[in-house]
């Protein structure tokens, strides 16, 4: 351990349990009382750095949460900056870590939530998101002269560590709500540093009283004597539309009121690379391997999260790590030179990575944010071969040639805004609107073509399996671009055809297609159920044999079970009406079949 707090790579984190063993027997029963808590957070951990033990999880709350040793190790390392020497004061950042294989997923709540949430805000089954609050202040009473702790929220709601000589408090959850958890940490962490475990228990008990996250609704969430007011976006919201004003009656005085899930300050994140914005949009859209080398985990994580958001409302379907360290379990996987780099966006701070990622096709090296007069200093595009020494200057190291031309009007508008001291929020709104319109111009032709593959509604009949969605033909789609391509809604010139062809080979296209195909399949299932409910089922059964009627009963029962399991959206009363048909059809059969059919 160096002065200032650099963690040596050779030691392994340990887990310290402050609870006595008498509580272990109660943990299985205890978890059932935390159902609401678990819809927001997986758990809260206190991560500590002890000079003798090394990094360690000192506390997990609720106490019965089961984290694997691999997950604990990852949380320990990711809860602290690579070097603490430059992080005096409070620092916030975020991370994303892969869950261990075999972990039980959060199923029913996720299904209901994901059904109504926008694609970009849906939960993940394979990763946790960590939100870190790290504090380092001088303290002569501490052996090495520094008080260092982190408060971390870990979630499957995609996004955003504390305790002895060095410590972290980690909340583990499952949502992508960077701003909400960021604000929650700001409210809870300082109080926790003063009152420790009793404060943590009180806050977790409050969270356990919160309603589950519901897309499209404004939730009032009590917290430490105040209220977090949060509106979770719904997939029915129009992209880019302003947040609706909500009724604030019966809202308690609040230290923090959030009108919506917070959005990142895109303009602040992209200030040094504004002139390269078109390049980054294409790199992210195509799922290209990209490394962000930043001076701090805050800049690293915010830049990575900003990057994956610039193709919204299209979901980024590749891997991404807002903050990545040499201790990560995927380190070798991502840094091997025996195969091409994976489709991932990595945020790193350790200069060691400059040498490690020399073979990567796209590397962004960011320096400390500095202004030259009224204009931000823009980093330059350099050849990847220049990425050789630890003294590498800020720049974009890539040989990538964009398919589309730069939008010079946008860049001039943003730079003029800097000269006129336009607020960052306004600059971000301009930037976000431009990126949204650009992505929509790209995706609308794909959506239009996909819709043409849907069978006509009149082809859905009650006594036949719903027709299949026609296969996606890349060449057929390309033939539609002259008449219905992105040139209808975007003024950008360039090789749109070449961009689409490369997009078809990316994980983002595969993810988009699978999502749309699933939605369309469920729509066909819903239409089939509605057509069945309007059919005269009993007249049909009178003309059929017992075998055919039993076959209908079994198939209809399976369709109803699947519809409820997937929360299919059908007209009111349809499922209840079909339940009645089932009962009537079973009643029409001989009595000796009733028991067998009712018990299946």
C-alpha positions in Angstrom: 0.0 0.0 0.0 1.6 3.3 -1.1 1.1 6.6 0.7 -2.1 8.1 -0.7 -3.8 4.8 -0.9 -2.9 2.7 -3.9 -4.0 -0.9 -3.4 -1.4 -3.5 -4.2 -2.5 -6.1 -6.8 -1.2 -9.1 -4.9 -3.6 -9.2 -1.9 -7.1 -10.7 -2.0 -10.1 -9.0 -0.5 -11.7 -10.7 2.5 -15.2 -10.6 4.0 -15.6 -9.5 7.6 -18.9 -10.5 9.2 -19.8 -8.2 12.1 -22.8 -10.3 13.0 -22.7 -13.3 15.3 -23.7 -16.7 14.0 -27.0 -16.7 15.8 -28.5 -14.7 13.0 -27.7 -17.1 10.3 -30.7 -19.4 11.0 -33.1 -16.5 10.6 -31.8 -15.3 7.2 -33.9 -17.5 5.0 -37.1 -16.3 6.6 -35.8 -12.7 6.8 -35.4 -12.3 3.0 -39.2 -12.8 2.4 -39.8 -9.6 4.4 -37.6 -7.6 1.9 -39.6 -8.1 -1.2 -40.2 -4.4 -1.9 -36.5 -3.6 -1.0 -35.3 -6.1 -3.5 -37.3 -4.6 -6.4 -35.0 -1.5 -6.0 -31.8 -2.8 -4.4 -30.1 -6.2 -4.2 -28.3 -5.3 -1.0 -26.1 -2.7 0.8 -22.5 -3.6 1.6 -20.0 -1.8 3.8 -16.6 -2.3 2.1 -13.5 -1.6 4.2 -9.8 -1.3 3.6 -7.8 -2.6 6.5 -4.0 -2.3 6.4 -3.7 -5.9 7.7 -6.6 -7.6 6.0 -6.8 -5.6 2.8 -10.1 -4.7 1.0 -13.0 -6.4 2.7 -16.8 -6.3 2.8 -17.5 -5.6 6.4 -21.3 -5.5 6.2 -24.0 -6.8 3.9 -27.6 -5.5 4.4 -30.1 -7.1 4.4 -28.1 -9.7 6.3 -29.4 -12.7 4.4 -28.4 -11.6 0.9 -26.2 -14.2 -0.8 -23.3 -12.8 -2.8 -20.8 -15.2 -4.3 -17.1 -14.9 -3.5 -16.4 -13.7 -7.0 -19.1 -11.0 -6.7 -17.7 -9.9 -3.3 -14.2 -9.6 -4.7 -15.4 -7.5 -7.6 -17.4 -5.2 -5.4 -14.4 -4.7 -3.1 -12.1 -3.7 -6.0 -14.6 -1.6 -7.9 -15.6 0.4 -4.8 -12.3 2.3 -4.7 -10.5 4.5 -7.2 -7.3 2.9 -8.7 -5.3 5.5 -6.8 -6.7 7.5 -3.9 -4.1 10.2 -3.9 -6.0 12.4 -6.3 -9.4 11.8 -4.8 -9.5 14.0 -1.7 -13.0 14.9 -0.6 -16.1 13.1 -2.0 -16.1 11.2 -5.3 -19.1 9.6 -7.0 -18.9 7.1 -9.9 -20.5 3.9 -11.1 -19.6 0.4 -12.2 -21.1 -2.7 -13.8 -20.2 -6.2 -12.9 -21.1 -9.6 -14.3 -23.3 -11.8 -12.0 -22.1 -15.3 -11.2 -23.6 -18.1 -13.3 -26.6 -19.8 -11.7 -27.8 -16.8 -9.7 -31.6 -16.8 -9.4 -33.1 -14.1 -11.4 -35.8 -11.6 -10.3 -38.5 -12.9 -12.6 -42.1 -11.8 -12.1 -41.4 -8.2 -11.1 -38.9 -7.9 -14.0 -41.4 -9.2 -16.5 -44.1 -6.7 -15.4 -41.6 -3.8 -15.2 -39.8 -4.6 -18.5 -43.2 -4.9 -20.3 -43.9 -1.2 -19.8 -40.3 0.3 -19.5 -38.5 1.7 -22.5 -35.9 -0.6 -23.9 -33.0 1.6 -22.6 -34.4 1.3 -19.0 -35.1 -2.4 -18.8 -33.5 -4.5 -16.2 -30.7 -6.9 -16.9 -30.6 -10.6 -15.9 -26.8 -11.0 -16.1 -25.2 -7.9 -14.5 -25.3 -5.7 -11.4 -24.8 -2.0 -11.5 -22.9 -0.3 -8.7 -23.2 3.3 -7.5 -20.2 4.5 -5.5 -19.8 7.3 -2.9 -16.2 7.5 -1.9 -14.9 9.8 0.8 -11.2 10.6 1.6 -10.3 13.2 4.2 -7.3 13.8 6.3 -7.7 12.3 9.8 -4.7 12.2 12.3 -6.5 9.7 14.4 -6.3 7.1 11.6 -3.1 5.1 11.3 -2.1 6.3 7.8 -3.6 9.8 8.3 -6.6 9.4 6.0 -10.3 8.6 6.6 -11.4 6.7 3.5 -14.8 5.2 2.9 -17.1 4.4 0.0 -20.9 4.0 -0.2 -22.0 1.9 -3.1 -25.4 1.0 -4.4 -25.4 -2.1 -6.6 -28.5 -2.6 -8.8 -30.1 -4.4 -11.7 -32.1 -1.4 -12.4 -29.2 0.0 -14.5 -27.2 2.5 -12.4 -25.0 3.9 -9.8 -19.3 2.1 -1.5 -18.1 2.7 3.5 -15.7 1.6 6.9 -11.7 1.0 9.6 -8.9 2.7 8.0 -10.4 2.4 4.5 -14.0 1.6 3.9 -16.9 1.4 1.4 -20.7 1.1 1.8 -22.2 -0.7 -1.2 -25.9 -0.8 -2.0 -26.6 -3.5 -4.6 -29.7 -3.1 -6.8 -31.0 -4.0 -10.3 -32.1 -0.6 -12.2 -30.4 1.9 -14.7 -31.3 5.0 -12.6 -28.0 6.8 -12.4 -29.4 10.1 -11.2 -31.8 8.7 -8.7 -29.2 6.5 -6.9 -26.7 9.3 -7.2 -29.0 11.6 -5.3 -29.9 8.9 -2.8 -26.2 8.4 -2.0 -25.7 12.2 -1.6 -28.5 12.1 1.0 -27.6 8.9 2.8 -23.8 8.7 2.8 -22.9 11.7 5.0 -25.5 10.6 7.5 -24.1 7.1 7.5 -20.5 8.3 8.0 -21.8 9.8 11.3 -24.2 7.2 12.6 -23.0 4.0 10.8 -25.1 0.8 11.0 -28.2 2.2 12.8 -28.6 4.8 10.0 -28.2 2.1 7.3 -30.8 -0.1 8.9 -33.2 2.8 9.1 -32.8 3.7 5.5 -33.1 0.1 4.2 -36.3 -0.2 6.3 -37.7 2.9 4.5 -36.8 1.6 1.1 -38.6 -1.7 2.0 -41.8 0.4 2.3 -41.4 1.9 -1.2 -43.8 0.7 -3.9 -42.2 -1.2 -6.7 -40.8 0.8 -9.7 -43.7 1.3 -12.1 -43.1 2.8 -15.6 -45.3 5.8 -16.4 -46.2 6.6 -12.7 -44.9 9.2 -10.4 -43.7 7.7 -7.1 -43.3 9.4 -3.8 -40.6 7.6 -1.9 -40.0 8.6 1.8 -36.4 8.9 2.7 -34.9 10.3 6.0 -37.7 12.6 6.7 -38.2 13.8 3.2 -39.6 12.5 -0.1 -37.9 11.5 -3.4 -40.5 12.3 -6.1 -39.6 10.2 -9.1 -41.4 9.6 -12.4 -40.1 6.5 -14.2 -40.4 6.8 -18.0 -42.7 4.5 -19.9 -42.3 3.1 -23.4 -45.4 4.9 -24.4 -43.7 8.2 -23.7 -42.8 10.1 -26.8 -38.9 10.2 -27.0 -37.5 13.6 -26.3 -40.8 15.0 -24.9 -40.6 17.1 -21.7 -41.3 15.5 -18.4 -45.0 16.0 -17.5 -45.7 18.2 -14.5 -47.0 15.9 -11.7 -49.6 16.5 -9.0 -47.6 17.3 -5.9 -50.5 17.2 -3.4 -49.8 15.3 -0.2 -46.0 15.4 -0.9 -44.1 15.9 2.3 -41.4 18.6 2.5 -38.4 17.0 0.9 -34.6 17.5 1.0 -34.5 16.1 -2.5 -37.3 16.1 -5.0 -36.6 14.5 -8.4 -39.2 15.3 -11.1 -37.8 12.4 -13.2 -35.0 9.9 -13.4 -31.9 12.1 -13.8 -30.1 12.3 -17.1 -26.4 12.7 -17.5 -24.9 16.1 -18.4 -24.1 15.1 -22.0 -22.5 18.4 -22.9 -20.1 18.3 -19.9 -19.1 14.7 -20.8 -18.5 15.5 -24.5 -16.9 19.0 -24.2 -13.3 17.9 -25.2 -14.6 15.8 -28.1 -17.5 17.8 -29.5 -16.0 17.9 -33.0 -15.8 14.1 -33.1 -19.4 13.5 -31.9 -20.5 12.0 -35.3 -17.7 9.5 -35.1 -18.6 8.5 -31.5 -22.3 8.1 -32.5 -21.3 5.7 -35.3 -18.8 3.8 -33.2 -21.5 3.2 -30.5 -24.2 2.4 -33.0 -21.9 -0.2 -34.6 -20.9 -1.7 -31.3 -17.2 -1.1 -31.9 -14.6 -1.9 -29.2 -13.9 1.4 -27.4 -11.7 2.3 -24.4 -12.1 5.6 -22.5 -8.9 6.5 -20.5 -9.9 9.1 -18.0 -8.2 11.0 -15.1 -10.7 9.8 -12.5 -13.4 7.1 -12.1 -16.0 9.9 -12.1 -15.0 11.1 -15.6 -14.5 7.5 -16.7 -18.0 6.3 -15.7 -19.9 9.4 -16.8 -18.3 9.4 -20.2 -19.0 5.7 -20.8 -22.6 6.1 -19.7 -23.0 9.2 -21.9 -21.6 7.2 -24.8 -24.0 4.3 -24.6 -26.9 6.8 -24.2 -26.2 8.7 -27.5 -28.0 6.1 -29.6 -31.2 6.3 -27.4 -34.0 5.2 -27.9 -32.1 2.3 -29.5 -30.8 0.1 -26.7 -27.0 -0.5 -26.5 -26.8 -4.3 -26.6 -23.0 -4.7 -26.2 -21.1 -5.0 -23.0 -20.0 -1.9 -21.2 -18.0 -1.2 -18.0 -18.2 2.4 -16.7 -15.2 1.7 -14.5 -12.9 -1.2 -15.1 -9.7 -2.2 -13.2 -6.8 -4.6 -13.5 -8.4 -6.7 -10.8 -11.6 -7.4 -12.7 -12.4 -11.1 -13.3 -12.8 -10.3 -17.1 -9.4 -8.6 -17.3 -7.7 -11.4 -19.3 -10.8 -11.8 -21.4 -10.8 -8.2 -22.5 -7.0 -7.8 -22.9 -6.0 -11.0 -24.7 -4.1 -10.4 -28.0 -4.9 -13.8 -29.5 -8.2 -12.7 -30.8 -10.0 -9.5 -31.8 -11.2 -7.2 -29.0 -14.8 -7.9 -27.8 -17.7 -5.6 -28.5 -17.4 -3.5 -25.2 -17.0 0.1 -24.1 -14.5 0.2 -21.2 -13.8 3.1 -18.8 -10.3 3.0 -17.2 -8.1 5.3 -15.1 -4.9 3.3 -14.5 -2.1 4.4 -16.9 -1.1 0.7 -17.1 -4.0 0.3 -19.6 -2.3 2.5 -22.2 0.2 -0.3 -22.9 -2.4 -3.1 -22.4 -4.8 -1.7 -25.0 -2.3 -0.8 -27.8 -4.0 -3.3 -30.0 -7.5 -1.9 -29.6 -8.9 -0.1 -32.7 -10.5 2.8 -30.8 -9.0 4.5 -27.7 -10.1 7.9 -26.2 -7.5 9.4 -23.9 -9.0 12.3 -21.8 -7.1 14.8 -19.8 -8.2 17.0 -17.0 -11.0 19.3 -18.2 -9.5 22.6 -19.1 -10.8 25.6 -21.0 -8.7 27.6 -23.5 -10.4 31.0 -23.4 -14.1 30.6 -23.9 -13.7 27.4 -26.0 -12.9 23.9 -24.7 -9.7 22.5 -26.0 -10.7 19.7 -28.5 -8.6 16.5 -28.6 -7.3 15.4 -31.9 -7.7 12.2 -33.9 -4.4 10.3 -34.0 -3.2 7.0 -35.5 -3.6 4.0 -33.1 0.2 3.3 -33.5 0.8 6.5 -31.5 -0.6 4.9 -28.4 2.7 3.6 -27.1 4.0 5.4 -24.0 2.6 6.1 -20.6 3.0 9.8 -21.4 0.5 9.6 -24.3 -1.3 12.9 -24.8 -5.1 13.3 -24.8 -6.6 12.3 -28.2 -8.8 9.9 -30.1 -6.6 7.0 -31.3 -8.4 5.4 -34.2 -8.2 4.8 -37.9 -12.0 4.8 -38.2 -13.5 6.7 -41.1 -17.1 7.9 -40.6 -19.8 6.9 -43.0 -21.7 10.3 -42.5 -20.4 13.8 -42.7 -20.1 16.0 -39.6 -22.9 18.3 -38.7 -20.9 21.5 -38.7 -24.0 23.6 -37.9 -24.5 21.7 -34.6 -20.9 22.1 -33.6 -20.9 25.9 -34.4 -24.2 26.3 -32.4 -22.7 24.5 -29.3 -19.4 26.5 -29.5 -21.4 29.7 -29.9 -23.3 28.7 -26.8 -20.1 28.4 -24.8 -19.0 31.9 -25.9 -22.4 33.2 -24.8 -22.2 31.3 -21.5 -25.3 29.3 -22.3 -26.2 27.0 -19.3 -24.9 23.4 -19.6 -28.4 22.1 -19.2 -29.5 24.0 -22.4 -26.4 22.8 -24.2 -27.1 19.2 -23.2 -30.8 19.6 -24.3 -29.6 20.7 -27.8 -27.1 17.9 -28.0 -29.7 15.3 -26.8 -32.3 16.5 -29.3 -29.8 16.3 -32.2 -28.7 12.7 -31.2 -32.3 11.6 -30.8 -33.3 12.9 -34.2 -30.2 11.3 -35.8 -31.0 7.9 -34.2 -34.6 8.2 -35.1 -33.8 9.0 -38.7 -31.6 5.8 -38.8 -34.1 3.6 -37.0 -37.5 4.7 -38.6 -36.8 3.0 -42.0 -36.0 -0.2 -40.1 -39.2 0.0 -38.0 -41.2 0.7 -41.1 -39.8 -2.3 -42.9 -40.2 -4.5 -39.8 -43.9 -3.5 -39.6 -44.4 -4.7 -43.2 -43.3 -8.2 -42.1 -46.3 -8.5 -39.7 -49.1 -10.7 -41.0 -52.4 -8.9 -41.7 -54.9 -8.9 -38.8 -57.5 -10.6 -40.9 -55.2 -13.6 -41.3 -55.5 -14.4 -37.6 -58.3 -17.0 -37.2 -59.5 -18.8 -34.1 -58.9 -22.4 -35.1 -55.5 -22.1 -36.6 -52.0 -21.3 -35.1 -51.2 -17.6 -35.6 -49.3 -16.9 -38.8 -45.6 -16.4 -38.7 -43.8 -13.1 -39.0 -42.0 -13.0 -42.4 -38.2 -13.2 -42.2 -36.1 -10.0 -42.3 -34.3 -9.7 -45.7 -31.4 -7.3 -45.6 -31.5 -6.8 -49.4 -35.2 -6.2 -49.4 -34.7 -3.6 -46.8 -31.9 -1.9 -48.7 -34.2 -1.7 -51.7 -36.6 0.5 -49.7 -34.1 3.2 -48.8 -34.4 5.2 -52.0 -38.1 5.8 -51.2 -38.2 5.7 -47.4 -34.6 6.1 -46.3 -33.2 8.4 -43.6 -32.7 11.2 -46.1 -36.4 12.0 -45.6 -35.8 13.1 -42.0 -32.1 13.9 -41.8 -30.1 16.5 -43.6 -26.8 14.6 -43.1 -25.1 13.4 -46.2 -22.9 10.4 -46.6 -22.9 6.6 -47.0 -26.1 5.6 -45.2 -26.2 2.3 -47.1 -22.7 1.3 -45.9 -23.7 2.3 -42.3 -26.7 0.0 -42.5 -24.7 -2.9 -43.9 -22.2 -2.7 -41.1 -25.0 -2.2 -38.5 -26.5 -5.5 -39.6 -23.3 -7.3 -38.3 -23.4 -5.6 -34.9 -24.9 -6.9 -31.6 -27.1 -3.8 -31.5 -29.0 -4.9 -34.6 -29.3 -8.4 -33.3 -30.7 -7.0 -30.0 -33.1 -4.6 -31.7 -34.4 -7.3 -34.1 -34.9 -9.9 -31.3 -36.7 -7.3 -29.2 -39.0 -6.2 -32.0 -39.7 -9.8 -33.1 -40.7 -10.7 -29.6 -43.0 -7.7 -29.4 -44.6 -8.6 -32.7 -45.0 -12.3 -31.7 -46.7 -11.3 -28.5 -49.0 -9.0 -30.5 -50.0 -11.9 -32.7 -50.7 -14.0 -29.6 -52.8 -11.3 -28.1 -54.8 -10.9 -31.4 -55.3 -14.7 -31.5 -56.7 -14.7 -27.9 -59.1 -11.9 -28.7 -60.3 -13.6 -31.9 -60.8 -16.9 -29.9 -62.8 -15.0 -27.2 -65.2 -13.7 -29.9 -65.6 -17.2 -31.5 -68.4 -19.6 -30.7 -66.3 -22.2 -29.0 -69.2 -24.4 -27.8 -70.7 -24.7 -31.3 -67.2 -25.8 -32.5 -67.0 -28.5 -29.8 -70.3 -30.0 -30.7 -69.0 -31.1 -34.1 -65.7 -32.5 -32.8 -64.5 -35.7 -31.2 -63.4 -36.0 -27.6 -59.8 -36.2 -28.7 -60.1 -32.9 -30.6 -61.8 -31.2 -27.7 -59.2 -32.3 -25.2 -56.5 -31.1 -27.5 -58.2 -27.7 -27.7 -58.6 -27.5 -23.9 -54.9 -28.3 -23.4 -53.7 -25.8 -26.0 -56.0 -23.1 -24.7 -55.0 -23.7 -21.1 -51.3 -23.3 -22.2 -52.0 -20.1 -24.1 -53.8 -18.6 -21.1 -51.0 -19.6 -18.8 -48.4 -18.1 -21.2 -50.5 -14.9 -21.6 -50.6 -14.4 -17.8 -47.0 -15.3 -17.3 -45.8 -12.8 -20.0 -48.4 -10.2 -19.0 -49.7 -10.0 -22.5 -51.8 -6.9 -23.2 -55.3 -7.9 -24.3 -58.7 -6.3 -24.2 -60.4 -6.2 -20.8 -62.3 -9.4 -20.1 -60.7 -11.6 -22.8 -58.8 -13.9 -20.4 -61.8 -14.3 -18.1 -64.1 -15.1 -21.0 -61.7 -17.8 -22.2 -61.5 -19.2 -18.7 -65.3 -19.6 -18.9 -64.9 -21.4 -22.3 -62.4 -23.8 -20.7 -64.8 -24.7 -17.9 -67.7 -25.1 -20.3 -65.6 -27.3 -22.7 -64.5 -29.5 -19.9 -68.1 -29.7 -18.7 -69.2 -31.0 -22.1 -67.0 -34.0 -21.8 -67.8 -37.3 -20.1 -67.5 -37.2 -16.3 -64.5 -39.5 -16.2 -62.4 -36.9 -18.0 -63.3 -34.1 -15.7 -60.9 -35.0 -12.8 -58.0 -35.6 -15.2 -58.4 -32.3 -17.0 -59.0 -30.2 -13.8 -55.9 -31.6 -12.1 -53.5 -31.1 -15.0 
